Amino acid sequence: MVFYSRRDFLKTSALGGMLVMGGGLPALARAEEKKAQAQYGLVTYQWAKDWDLPTLLKNCETANVLGVELRTTHKHGVERDLNKNERREVAKKFMDSPVTLVGIGSNERYDNPDADVLKQAKEATKEFIKLSHDVGGTGVKVKPDSFHKNVPEEVTIEQIGKSLNEMGAFGADYGQQIRLEVHGKCAHLPTIRKILDVADHPNVAICWNCNKQDLEGAGLDANFAMVKDRLGDTTHIHDLIHNPYPHKRFFELMAGANYTGWLMLEEGKLPKGDPVAALAEQSKLFDKMWAQAQDS
């Protein structure tokens, strides 16, 4: 069975209309090429952690930030314990809003050598997959995450990769991409590449996280090239004004890779003053920077 998000439905309907109106395949191809555009979104971590769902949707619409990743444990309350009716209500709130639910940001990870802990992480991930499907999301963020004393790194990498394959297969049945956040002690890109070489299920992708480790070793360009074939639908970026990460060069790399997913603000430091105004400022700056990257 194939599941469609609200965004997919609208896209399919629009493209179908183009064909009916006589545009034909060449017109469709031109439209797709013209539309090759990443979108700006928000992870509810920190900047929106205290907003309930109606407030989140209202504030994102006001700031013209039209996609969200709902980080678990935050005030929006979209959690695994929601019943069927509550899940339908969440889905309806998004259907009635211009804001797209891009997915769920879980905190599940697959590095622990304790078999029971690993099993619990997998079962929790499956529940997040079902939740994301039920409320209209298209994927679930997970973590690799660390290495452990007296456990060879190769063993942990193999365990993480195999776990991701299992989650990727389960998520595919629900139309949910498994998005591996580049995180923790596994955040070095050569490590992520080794994990991806094991986790070869096509439904497993990475969520680039704009870490300081991206700049280590051979540098940003080389590290990006190492994993760009597995970029997922979500990417985490930071404050475009105050954070020192080289977003300008990163955007150029993403534009060069024809990335059309979501570039989503995840910033640990809270903004000064009105967070909605700050979010709107970030959105405008993103549009400018992305346009420049496409022209570079």
C-alpha distance (Angstrom), angle and dihedral (degrees) to the residues before:
residue distance angle dihedral
M1 . . .
V2 3.81 . .
F3 3.79 119.4 .
Y4 3.80 123.1 -156.0
S5 3.77 128.5 -156.4
R6 3.80 121.4 -143.1
R7 3.80 88.7 -103.1
D8 3.82 92.2 51.6
F9 3.80 91.3 48.5
L10 3.78 93.4 51.3
K11 3.79 91.5 45.9
T12 3.81 92.3 49.3
S13 3.79 92.1 47.0
A14 3.79 92.3 50.0
L15 3.79 93.6 48.6
G16 3.77 91.4 47.0
G17 3.78 89.6 53.0
M18 3.78 90.8 53.5
L19 3.78 91.1 55.1
V20 3.79 92.8 47.1
M21 3.79 90.7 51.8
G22 3.78 89.6 58.9
G23 3.77 100.5 -100.4
G24 3.80 91.0 128.4
L25 3.76 125.9 -168.0
P26 3.82 96.6 -53.2
A27 3.81 90.2 56.0
L28 3.78 90.2 46.2
A29 3.79 91.3 51.6
R30 3.80 91.1 48.7
A31 3.79 91.2 50.2
E32 3.79 92.1 50.0
E33 3.79 91.4 48.5
K34 3.79 91.4 49.2
K35 3.80 90.8 47.8
A36 3.83 93.9 55.4
Q37 3.78 91.4 127.0
A38 3.79 132.4 137.8
Q39 3.80 116.0 -136.3
Y40 3.79 130.3 -135.4
G41 3.78 119.6 -123.9
L42 3.80 144.9 160.0
V43 3.78 134.4 -114.7
T44 3.80 108.1 -149.4
Y45 3.82 90.4 -132.1
Q46 3.84 108.6 124.3
W47 3.83 103.0 -31.4
A48 3.81 92.3 61.2
K49 3.80 102.6 17.4
D50 3.82 93.0 113.5
W51 3.82 97.5 46.8
D52 3.78 119.4 103.2
L53 3.80 115.2 -139.1
P54 3.84 98.7 -92.4
T55 3.81 90.0 47.6
L56 3.80 91.4 47.1
L57 3.80 92.7 52.5
K58 3.80 92.9 45.1
N59 3.80 93.9 47.8
C60 3.81 94.1 46.0
E61 3.80 91.2 50.1
T62 3.80 90.3 49.0
A63 3.81 91.0 50.5
N64 3.83 92.2 44.0
V65 3.81 90.6 -121.1
L66 3.77 101.2 138.5
G67 3.78 105.5 -178.5
V68 3.82 132.3 59.4
E69 3.78 138.7 -172.3
L70 3.79 107.4 -153.5
R71 3.79 109.3 -138.4
T72 3.79 110.7 -148.5
T73 3.88 119.7 -112.4
H74 3.81 93.8 32.1
K75 3.78 127.8 121.4
H76 3.80 96.1 -96.7
G77 3.82 85.0 82.3
V78 3.80 99.2 -145.7
E79 3.80 96.6 146.7
R80 3.79 140.2 146.5
D81 3.81 93.9 -97.6
L82 3.82 93.6 66.7
N83 3.79 112.2 118.5
K84 3.81 124.4 -133.0
N85 3.79 95.0 -90.2
E86 3.79 92.7 47.5
R87 3.79 90.4 50.1
R88 3.79 90.5 51.6
E89 3.80 89.2 51.1
V90 3.81 90.9 53.2
A91 3.80 91.2 48.7
K92 3.81 90.5 49.6
K93 3.80 92.3 50.9
F94 3.80 89.1 56.8
M95 3.81 92.6 43.5
D96 3.79 88.6 54.8
S97 3.80 92.0 48.3
P98 3.82 132.3 68.7
V99 3.81 87.0 -130.5
T100 3.82 116.1 102.1
L101 3.78 121.0 -141.9
V102 3.79 99.4 -133.8
G103 3.79 94.3 -177.2
I104 3.78 150.0 -73.4
G105 3.80 123.5 -63.3
S106 3.78 105.9 -145.3
N107 3.79 126.5 -177.3
E108 3.81 95.0 -138.8
R109 3.81 118.6 134.8
Y110 3.80 135.8 -178.9
D111 3.80 106.7 -150.7
N112 3.81 102.8 93.0
P113 3.83 114.2 114.4
D114 3.82 90.5 -149.3
A115 3.80 105.6 99.4
D116 3.81 93.3 -149.7
V117 3.81 92.7 51.7
L118 3.81 90.6 49.0
K119 3.80 91.1 49.2
Q120 3.81 90.8 51.2
A121 3.81 90.5 51.3
K122 3.80 91.1 52.2
E123 3.78 93.6 47.8
A124 3.81 90.9 48.3
T125 3.81 90.1 49.9
K126 3.79 90.5 53.0
E127 3.79 89.4 53.5
F128 3.80 90.8 50.4
I129 3.81 88.9 50.2
K130 3.79 90.6 54.3
L131 3.80 90.9 45.6
S132 3.80 93.4 51.0
H133 3.79 90.8 48.7
D134 3.80 92.8 49.1
V135 3.82 95.3 49.9
G136 3.81 95.8 43.7
G137 3.80 103.8 -97.8
T138 3.79 125.1 138.9
G139 3.79 103.4 -145.8
V140 3.78 151.6 5.8
K141 3.80 126.6 -123.3
V142 3.81 116.9 -137.7
K143 3.82 135.8 171.3
P144 3.83 133.8 -125.1
D145 3.31 93.7 -155.9
S146 3.87 138.3 176.8
F147 3.80 145.2 -14.2
H148 3.80 124.6 -114.8
K149 3.78 137.0 -141.1
N150 3.80 114.4 -93.9
V151 3.82 91.8 9.4
P152 3.84 115.3 107.6
E153 3.80 112.0 -123.1
E154 3.81 90.3 -126.3
V155 3.81 89.9 58.9
T156 3.81 92.0 51.4
I157 3.82 92.1 46.0
E158 3.81 90.3 51.7
Q159 3.81 91.0 48.9
I160 3.80 93.0 49.5
G161 3.79 92.7 46.7
K162 3.79 94.8 49.1
S163 3.79 91.0 46.5
L164 3.79 89.9 52.5
N165 3.79 90.9 51.6
E166 3.79 89.0 53.9
M167 3.79 91.9 48.9
G168 3.80 91.3 44.5
A169 3.79 91.8 56.0
F170 3.81 92.2 46.5
G171 3.80 92.2 46.8
A172 3.81 92.4 49.7
D173 3.80 89.6 63.0
Y174 3.81 88.2 59.5
G175 3.80 98.4 39.5
Q176 3.81 91.4 -109.3
Q177 3.80 123.8 138.3
I178 3.81 116.3 -142.0
R179 3.81 106.6 -131.5
L180 3.79 115.1 -161.9
E181 3.79 109.1 -153.6
V182 3.80 112.8 -142.2
H183 3.79 93.4 -121.0
G184 3.78 149.3 142.4
K185 3.79 124.8 0.1
C186 3.82 87.0 -21.3
A187 3.81 92.4 60.5
H188 3.80 95.3 104.6
L189 3.79 106.6 104.4
P190 3.84 95.4 -131.6
T191 3.82 86.9 58.2
I192 3.80 91.9 48.4
R193 3.82 89.2 49.8
K194 3.82 90.3 54.4
I195 3.81 90.0 50.2
L196 3.80 91.1 49.5
D197 3.79 91.2 50.5
V198 3.81 87.1 61.2
A199 3.81 95.1 36.0
D200 3.78 95.1 60.8
H201 3.80 97.3 150.2
P202 3.84 106.8 127.2
N203 3.80 90.8 -131.4
V204 3.81 92.1 62.7
A205 3.80 116.4 87.7
I206 3.78 137.6 158.1
C207 3.77 129.9 -105.1
W208 3.82 103.3 -145.8
N209 3.80 106.1 -139.3
C210 3.84 106.5 -166.0
N211 3.81 94.4 -120.1
K212 3.78 127.7 170.6
Q213 3.82 86.9 -116.2
D214 3.82 88.0 69.6
L215 3.80 88.2 74.3
E216 3.81 96.7 50.3
G217 3.78 128.4 96.6
A218 3.79 111.7 9.5
G219 3.82 90.9 -0.4
L220 3.78 138.9 -111.9
D221 3.81 98.9 -52.2
A222 3.80 94.4 50.7
N223 3.79 94.0 42.9
F224 3.79 91.0 49.4
A225 3.80 91.7 49.9
M226 3.80 88.5 52.3
V227 3.82 93.9 65.1
K228 3.82 108.1 15.1
D229 3.80 91.3 108.2
R230 3.82 88.8 68.3
L231 3.81 102.3 45.6
G232 3.78 112.2 143.7
D233 3.79 132.4 -146.6
T234 3.81 91.8 -89.0
T235 3.80 131.6 58.1
H236 3.80 125.9 178.4
I237 3.79 118.8 -136.8
H238 3.81 132.4 170.8
D239 3.77 142.3 -130.1
L240 3.80 103.1 -44.0
I241 3.81 92.7 -152.9
H242 3.79 106.2 41.7
N243 3.79 107.3 21.2
P244 3.84 113.3 90.2
Y245 3.81 95.7 -142.9
P246 3.85 109.6 125.4
H247 3.80 94.7 -111.6
K248 3.80 92.7 159.9
R249 3.80 93.7 62.0
F250 3.79 91.5 38.7
F251 3.80 91.1 54.7
E252 3.79 89.4 51.0
L253 3.81 89.7 54.0
M254 3.80 92.2 47.9
A255 3.80 92.9 47.2
G256 3.80 89.0 49.0
A257 3.80 88.3 53.8
N258 3.85 89.6 52.0
Y259 3.79 90.9 -119.9
T260 3.81 112.4 -174.2
G261 3.79 101.3 171.3
W262 3.79 130.6 99.1
L263 3.80 123.4 -64.6
M264 3.79 101.3 -159.3
L265 3.79 130.6 -166.3
E266 3.81 112.5 -120.0
E267 3.79 108.2 166.2
G268 3.78 126.2 165.5
K269 3.81 95.9 -156.5
L270 3.79 116.1 74.4
P271 3.81 116.6 -127.9
K272 3.77 121.0 -109.0
G273 3.78 114.1 -112.0
D274 3.80 124.3 -5.3
P275 3.83 109.8 10.1
V276 3.80 92.6 -157.9
A277 3.81 91.7 54.9
A278 3.81 89.4 45.9
L279 3.78 90.6 50.6
A280 3.81 91.3 50.0
E281 3.80 89.5 50.7
Q282 3.80 90.4 51.6
S283 3.80 90.9 49.8
K284 3.81 92.9 53.0
L285 3.79 91.7 47.3
F286 3.79 90.5 48.9
D287 3.81 91.4 54.5
K288 3.79 90.3 51.6
M289 3.80 95.0 46.0
W290 3.80 94.0 45.3
A291 3.81 91.8 50.1
Q292 3.81 89.4 51.2
A293 3.80 90.7 48.8
Q294 3.79 91.2 52.7
D295 3.79 90.1 52.0
S296 3.80 94.9 47.4
